[in-house]
Amino acid sequence: MPKLIDLLHMGTPGAIAVYLIDLDGPTLVDCGPATCHDALVAGLESHGVPLADLRRILLTHIHPDHAGGAGALVARHPSLDVHVHHVGAPHVVDPSRLLGSARRLYGDEDYDRLFGDILPIPEERVHVLGERIGRLEVIETPGHAWHHVAYLDPDDGSCIAGDAAGVVFQPGRFLYPASAPPEIDVPAWLGAIDRLAARAPASLWISHFGRIEDEPLAHLARLRERLVDWSSRVETGATLDEYAALAEAALRAESPGDDLHDLLLLSPTWAMSYAGVKRYYDKRREREADGA
């Protein structure tokens, strides 16, 4: 069963999780941003794993909150291997485009405060994922990002799903399909949800945050329904204010009294997700017009 490490991002418990597993040696699934380096090292040590004993990192995708600190870890531990989808591999070797995109999305000041720098990883330490790594099945789960994967352990049925299985703000049940631009693809994401459900995982572990309290298949069905509902409203012309009101109403209903309410309601969370879905439908309409 995976062991959760809470990265205490920006001093907030329950924001970003990474997972320690045994895969022919200590293995991390995702590593978080550079700003969480000390919390990650402390979390590893709390499980009896010094950084020097860590064998590899498996990335679900290369967004900074999941993978931004990988280069700093390899710099401190030069024999550490990093495994990533083939689309993401060039961008961890040369993260300049990834870093530029993230800075444009968040703005330089917020980006630096939230995530920190992304260091390049030597090419010889980067390995492209296949259909399996050790005993784990590597499941293609595009939609949130084109290079997204999930990892299923057949020994115990646990599935570490990154962002493909959505965001749940514990201890409530608020379910949020985080969809910041630029790579959101709604049909691809729906296909990824179906692909995960077809594996019938015994447990589901997400980056934001922790083990899903719902039954895995019920959670995936609920995520699918929400993604269809919210994205279809954007497709048919919902404004940002309408999208935000929809999300805030769900938040209050599903996580009453959650300490994250004020933070979420004041953050650009909804604006980013709205922009990601709207960009997808705008681009699709452009393609359809070009083909007409």
HELIX and SHEET records of a PDB file:
HELIX    1   1 HIS A    9  GLY A   11  5                                   3    
HELIX    2   2 ALA A   34  CYS A   36  5                                   3    
HELIX    3   3 HIS A   37  SER A   46  1                                  10    
HELIX    4   4 LEU A   51  ASP A   53  5                                   3    
HELIX    5   5 PRO A   64  ALA A   67  1                                   4    
HELIX    6   6 ALA A   70  ARG A   76  1                                   7    
HELIX    7   7 ALA A   89  VAL A   93  1                                   5    
HELIX    8   8 SER A   96  TYR A  106  1                                  11    
HELIX    9   9 ASP A  108  LEU A  114  1                                   7    
HELIX   10  10 GLU A  123  ARG A  125  5                                   3    
HELIX   11  11 VAL A  186  ALA A  198  1                                  13    
HELIX   12  12 PRO A  216  GLU A  235  1                                  20    
HELIX   13  13 LEU A  240  GLU A  254  1                                  15    
HELIX   14  14 HIS A  261  LEU A  266  1                                   6    
HELIX   15  15 THR A  269  GLY A  291  1                                  23    
SHEET    1   A 6 LYS A   3  ASP A   6  0                                        
SHEET    2   A 6 ALA A  17  ASP A  22 -1                                        
SHEET    3   A 6 PRO A  26  VAL A  29 -1                                        
SHEET    4   A 6 ARG A  56  LEU A  58  1                                        
SHEET    5   A 6 ASP A  81  VAL A  84  1                                        
SHEET    6   A 6 VAL A 126  VAL A 128  1                                        
SHEET    1   B 6 ARG A 132  ILE A 133  0                                        
SHEET    2   B 6 LEU A 136  GLU A 140 -1                                        
SHEET    3   B 6 VAL A 149  LEU A 152 -1                                        
SHEET    4   B 6 SER A 158  ILE A 160 -1                                        
SHEET    5   B 6 SER A 203  ILE A 206  1                                        
SHEET    6   B 6 GLY A 210  ARG A 211 -1                                        
SHEET    1   C 2 VAL A 167  PHE A 169  0                                        
SHEET    2   C 2 PHE A 174  TYR A 176 -1                                        
END                                                                             
